[in-house]
Amino acid sequence: MASTSVTRALRILTLVAHADRPVTLKQIAEDLEIPKSTAHGILRDLTQERFIDACEPVGYTVGLKAFEVGAAHLRIAGVSGVISSELVDLSRTLDLTAHYAVLDGTEAVYLYKQDPVNAGIQLASSVGARLPSHLTAVGKCCLAWLRSEDVPEHVHTTRAEDLGRLREELLRVREHGHATDDGQVASGVQCIAAPVFDPAGLRGAVGISFLKGGFPDLNTATEAVRESAARLTAKLGGVQR
């Protein structure tokens, strides 16, 4: 017989993973019919191990560790291949570096990268790299679909004026459907990114990087990135926003 605590932990993780918004302690206890004190203890352990993220005071969401453990299944299920294939197509279309990243705490984590065949320069992103979310185009895409009050806990800066400017930029990102980084991470390097969604909501962002002035038609590049994100969203069963 499976351990009761292990079974409860897995059921909590499954419940949170399938929710489209943070799940409260009360909701978890009621839905799974377990004592709140028991649920709280399990959530504490899952949070410490980063399988669950605590979004105080609104509830809990699934953590990046759950993605890492599920990577083997993702490969088998073809999701990893879908993302990689889309990056190959995007990189080939524009002859630029393409990447896919997710938000983890205050950082954008790069999970996939595709360099063009004729790449002479390796740009900032690399698989496993972590960069400040509020400076990167992919990070801004992820931040833009958070609730406004949740943004501060996902950025390094706490200055009111910086947060004010960032919120204004994130509103534009949502309005236009893409984000940019004009040398904010690496001098002379530009990035364009667009959000990717799955049935649960925002999943990550697809982006490209290139030397400033190295791609003459930014409108073409932006449209290609947005189309790539939309195709990936459709393949993952999501709805582009």
C-alpha positions in Angstrom: 0.0 0.0 0.0 1.3 3.4 -0.9 2.3 5.7 1.9 -0.6 8.0 2.8 1.6 11.0 3.0 3.1 10.3 -0.4 -0.3 9.8 -1.9 -1.6 13.0 -0.4 1.5 14.9 -1.6 1.0 13.6 -5.2 -2.7 14.5 -5.1 -1.9 18.0 -3.9 0.7 18.4 -6.6 -1.8 17.2 -9.2 -4.5 19.5 -8.0 -2.3 22.5 -8.0 -0.8 21.6 -11.4 -4.2 21.4 -13.1 -5.5 24.7 -11.6 -5.5 27.8 -13.8 -4.9 30.1 -10.8 -3.2 29.9 -7.4 -5.0 27.3 -5.1 -5.6 28.2 -1.5 -4.9 26.0 1.5 -8.6 25.9 2.3 -9.5 24.8 -1.2 -6.8 22.1 -1.2 -8.0 20.7 2.2 -11.7 20.8 1.1 -11.2 19.3 -2.4 -9.0 16.5 -1.1 -10.9 16.0 2.2 -7.8 16.2 4.4 -7.2 18.3 7.5 -5.8 21.8 6.9 -2.9 21.2 9.2 -1.9 18.1 7.3 -2.3 19.9 3.9 -0.2 22.8 5.2 2.6 20.5 6.3 2.7 18.7 3.0 2.7 22.1 1.1 5.5 23.3 3.3 7.6 20.3 2.3 6.7 20.6 -1.4 7.5 24.3 -1.3 10.9 23.7 0.3 11.7 21.2 -2.5 10.3 23.7 -5.1 7.7 21.3 -6.5 5.2 23.9 -5.3 5.5 27.7 -5.3 3.8 29.7 -2.5 2.1 32.8 -3.9 1.2 34.5 -0.6 -1.5 35.3 0.3 -3.4 34.0 -2.7 -2.3 30.4 -2.7 0.0 27.9 -4.4 1.1 27.2 -7.9 3.2 24.4 -9.4 7.0 24.8 -9.2 9.8 24.4 -11.7 11.0 21.2 -10.0 7.8 19.5 -11.1 8.8 20.4 -14.7 12.3 19.1 -14.2 11.1 15.7 -12.9 8.5 15.5 -15.7 11.1 16.1 -18.4 11.4 12.4 -19.2 7.7 12.2 -19.8 7.8 15.4 -21.8 10.4 13.9 -24.1 8.3 10.8 -24.5 5.1 12.7 -25.1 6.8 14.8 -27.7 6.4 18.2 -26.0 10.1 18.8 -25.8 10.4 17.8 -29.5 7.6 20.3 -30.4 9.4 23.2 -28.7 12.8 22.2 -30.2 11.3 21.8 -33.7 9.6 25.2 -33.5 12.9 26.9 -32.5 14.7 25.2 -35.4 12.1 26.5 -37.8 12.2 30.0 -36.3 16.0 30.1 -36.3 16.1 28.9 -39.9 13.5 31.4 -41.0 15.4 34.4 -39.6 18.9 33.0 -39.5 19.0 34.1 -35.9 19.4 32.6 -32.4 16.1 31.4 -31.1 15.3 30.3 -27.5 12.5 29.3 -25.1 12.4 30.3 -21.5 10.1 30.2 -18.4 9.8 32.3 -15.3 11.3 31.0 -12.0 11.2 33.4 -9.1 12.9 36.6 -10.3 14.7 35.0 -13.2 14.0 33.9 -16.7 15.4 30.3 -17.1 16.4 29.3 -20.7 15.3 25.7 -21.3 15.9 25.5 -25.1 18.1 27.2 -27.5 18.7 27.0 -31.3 21.6 28.8 -33.0 21.5 29.4 -36.7 23.6 27.3 -39.0 25.8 30.2 -39.9 26.1 31.6 -36.4 29.4 33.4 -36.0 28.7 34.8 -32.5 27.3 33.1 -29.5 24.8 35.4 -27.9 23.7 35.8 -24.3 21.3 32.9 -23.9 22.3 29.3 -23.2 20.4 26.3 -22.0 20.1 26.5 -18.2 21.1 30.2 -18.1 19.2 32.5 -15.6 18.8 36.2 -16.3 16.8 38.9 -14.5 13.2 38.6 -15.6 12.5 42.3 -15.8 15.5 42.9 -18.2 14.9 40.1 -20.7 12.3 40.0 -23.5 11.2 36.5 -22.5 11.0 37.4 -18.9 8.9 40.5 -19.6 6.4 38.3 -21.6 6.0 36.0 -18.5 5.7 39.0 -16.1 3.1 40.7 -18.3 0.6 37.9 -17.7 1.0 37.9 -13.9 -1.4 39.9 -11.7 0.0 43.4 -11.3 0.3 42.9 -7.5 2.4 39.8 -8.0 5.0 41.4 -10.2 7.2 42.8 -7.4 8.1 39.4 -6.0 9.3 38.3 -9.5 11.7 41.1 -10.1 15.0 42.1 -8.5 14.2 45.8 -8.0 11.9 47.1 -5.3 12.1 50.8 -6.1 8.7 52.3 -6.7 9.7 54.3 -9.7 11.3 51.3 -11.3 8.3 49.1 -10.7 6.0 51.9 -12.1 8.0 52.0 -15.3 8.0 48.2 -15.5 4.3 47.9 -15.0 3.7 50.5 -17.8 6.0 48.4 -20.1 4.2 45.2 -19.2 0.9 46.8 -20.1 2.3 47.5 -23.6 3.6 44.0 -23.8 0.1 42.6 -23.2 -1.4 45.1 -25.7 1.1 44.4 -28.5 1.6 40.7 -27.8 5.4 40.8 -27.7 8.3 42.2 -25.6 11.7 43.6 -26.5 15.1 44.0 -24.9 17.3 46.6 -26.4 20.7 46.0 -24.8 19.3 45.7 -21.3 21.0 42.4 -20.7 24.0 42.6 -23.0 25.1 45.8 -24.6 24.6 45.8 -28.4 22.3 42.7 -28.3 18.6 43.0 -29.1 15.9 40.5 -28.3 12.2 40.0 -29.3 9.9 37.5 -27.5 6.3 36.4 -27.5 4.3 34.5 -24.9 3.4 30.8 -25.2 0.3 29.3 -23.5 -1.0 25.8 -22.7 -4.4 24.9 -21.4 -3.4 26.0 -17.9 -2.4 29.5 -19.0 1.0 31.1 -19.6 3.7 28.4 -20.1 6.8 30.4 -21.2 8.0 32.6 -24.1 9.8 32.2 -27.4 12.4 34.7 -28.3 15.2 35.6 -30.7 18.5 37.4 -30.1 20.7 39.3 -32.6 23.3 42.0 -32.7 21.8 45.5 -32.8 21.4 46.6 -36.4 22.0 43.0 -37.5 18.5 42.4 -38.7 17.2 45.3 -40.8 13.5 44.5 -40.7 12.3 44.4 -37.1 8.7 44.2 -38.1 9.4 41.0 -40.0 11.3 39.6 -37.1 8.6 40.5 -34.6 5.9 39.0 -36.7 7.9 35.8 -37.2 8.3 35.5 -33.4 4.6 36.1 -32.7 3.7 33.5 -35.3 6.1 31.0 -33.8 4.6 31.5 -30.4 1.1 31.1 -31.7 2.0 27.9 -33.5 3.6 26.5 -30.4 0.6 27.5 -28.3 -1.7 25.7 -30.7 0.4 22.6 -30.6 0.3 22.6 -26.7 -3.4 23.0 -26.7 -3.5 26.6 -25.5 -5.1 29.8 -26.7 -2.9 32.7 -27.8 -3.8 36.0 -25.9 
